[in-house]
Amino acid sequence: MISTYWRQPHQPVERDLRLLDVLARQAADLIERSQAEERLVAREKQLSLITASVPVSIIHLDADQRILFANQEYLNRLGKSSEDVLGKCLSETLGEENFEKIEPHLAEAFKGETQNYEIRIDYPAIGERDLFVHNTPLKDGIGELKGVVSVIEDITERNHSRKLLDTQKDVLEMIVGGGQLSDVLGYLARVVEERSKGSIASIMLIDDEGRLRNGASPSLPEDYLQATDGIQVDESAVTCAAAAASRKTVITADIAADPKWQAFKRLPLGLGLQSAWSQPIIDQGGNVVGTFGTYFREKREPTDFERQTVEILAKTAGLAIERSRTERKLRESEEQYRTLFNSIDEGFCILEKVEAESGELLDFRFVEANPAFDIQSGLSDVIGKTIRQVAPGEPEDWYLICEAVLNTGEPIRFERGLVTKGSVLELFAFRVGDETHRGVAVIFRNITERIRINEKLKQSEEWLRTIFEASQEGILVEDEERINYINRSYSDLFGYHDPQELIGEHISVVISDEDLERVLEFGRSRLRGEQPPSTYEFKGRRKDGTLLDVEASVSTATIADRTYVTTMIRDIASRKRAEEVLLRSREDLELRVEIRTRELAKANETLKTENQERLQAEAERFKLLTQIVTTQEDERRRIARDIHDHLGQGLTALRLRIASLQEDYEVDKELAHRVAVLQELTVRLDAAVGFLAYELRPTVLDDLGLGSAIEEFAKEWSRHHGIPSEVHSGRLKMERLDPEVETNLYRIAQEALNNVYKHAKAKNVNLVLEHRRDEVVMIVEDDGIGFVPGAKRDVSDPGRGLGLIGIRERAALVGGSVEFESSPGKGTTIFVRVPFKSGNGR
């Protein structure tokens, strides 16, 4: 708005108004021009900001191809400032070689043609780049060309990604097409070598032992691959091994200076390779399966482009490796299945339901059958045929069971008779396949023979149980210190009405507290492979808590990897009472001797009388001892005869009966095992009973004499206890001695050998039996730990038998003497001398 003021009152005339209108118009033009210039400046600033921020290069060329404008992105790519570029010709800023590439396209743009094209330019600052160029001609109001605006987009990364996608597509097609893993990995390695000029790619695989093996290294020589084959995965090792161990990218910019390459650097350096880097290959499960390595001929690190390329291709390699290993495992699984299918003893078949027409009976067709199918079923040539075709007349429940498995998916175990073959099968049916192609798999075995043998085995078990129950010896079988079986004699001896009361109980319930640990340790030492005494005494505990003296004969048997301990128990109360009588007699005699000795000291004149009484008492003691020994030998002879005649014969008969089953259990391995277990248990029990009877009273002593009896006992003793022995009896083997002399010398030899086993820890024993003039000499010598003969020794332990005193007393019974020679670590020698008394006239 324009206003006019006057100093005095004035009415504007028409001329004033026209002048004011002209001035207003001129002012409006000036204001509009100023505002337009301000808007232009603002737009130029805004355009400058936009062109500076966009990720594309923008240049404005005039008609002479001089640069009027270039945004910052364009300057950055050239590595120059605006002063170096503006006003210059395009050929000056790009260089002649690059300008020659774009000149044909630029010429078309200056003809007024809008253009789009792709081109590769080698920038001095950043290297070769792929570009997409859009040229737009600029014209004035009358259509005259004033210049060209070029918008340049860097599509290097996009082209790179597209090529990588094409590579991945090619690799996936190779994998799906069944290409070899080595071919796939070789292709990936060559792609990397093509993308990074002058580089060498190497793909390594990790084996089951954590070592690197060559997967694909198309440009490395064979000697290089052989030298690096089997390198252990380790962070302190060369580049690839360290990448595999650390699960991270490892870069070695200078191989010659890196200590990790000390042992191998001659290999890459000899090929002109100066640096290397490696990317771990990780499968979808997160497992490192290999490495993707690249070598360069110059000392440098990989570019971002190179790292991106290998990272993407390493994932592709991981898929290929995982697929290859999965296929290998699948092949191995199929081979294992086929091997199992063909090798199992059970019959196996797969059936598929036959789609029946309306009114037809339900049926199933055989799809597969293993070799054992024919053997177990007796049916052959069944593939492709139906059950009704190969086994007509079978009950309908065969088909109904298969249909139930097919419909419910629940497996069914059952037994059925195969009417066609007159046999019985044990079967397990289950559904296989998917929802559209379902079948029924059946595993089965022919149990006809097993049923028959089971009946025989049951009869044999009953027979064995009858023999055990008829034995007068108590018999106990334990497993891990738990009572597994006892016979009626055992339960009666310990006061139990029903043997089942003790089944499953710990054996401590029948052992007194004072003997518990000793007896348990005997059993535990057997399980450790040691050889404790096979015969020992202990106090048993009856159901009512009272104690009884028993003698145990123990043997072990390992059946089906389990060790069973069998104990035969004898009541020795009467024998213990006789021993107590003997002990009391000895104590009484010693008391009388003491009294007599004091009386002799007081009254020398009565020496002769007292001496006579002492001799008489000693004679009574020997008489009593002789009676006890005689009674003991008679009792041993009776017990041995009973065991041999009754229990021994029964066990032998049982063993023969069980042996007769061996021809019947060859088909069924389970029954064969059970019969073998029963046979082994019977053999061991028969051997234990035989050795027990032999220890009680060997018949060879009565039949062949002392020499043969001692040789036979030493042989059995060595076999039973594992200690070698030798017996030299000379001409005494052909002579017979007085029965009393033979019996006592035999028992002395028996006691001496038992003492060797219990105490000497000997490796060898020698026995010598000789007839020297008017006496018989027996020598027992071992190489054990020895002892001090004069030292005080505890001989009251019932587990040690008669001990050394018992040996002396037995020798004295037949007018003999005993000498002991021993020292610690030097073994022991026993000399027994008795008067010779011939028994050939008996």
Order of alpha helices (4+ residues) and beta strands (2+ residues): alpha-beta-beta-alpha-alpha-alpha-alpha-beta-beta-beta-alpha-alpha-beta-beta-alpha-beta-alpha-beta-alpha-beta-beta-alpha-beta-beta-alpha-alpha-alpha-beta-beta-beta-alpha-beta-beta-alpha-alpha-beta-beta-beta-alpha-alpha-alpha-alpha-alpha-alpha-beta-alpha-beta-beta-alpha-beta-beta
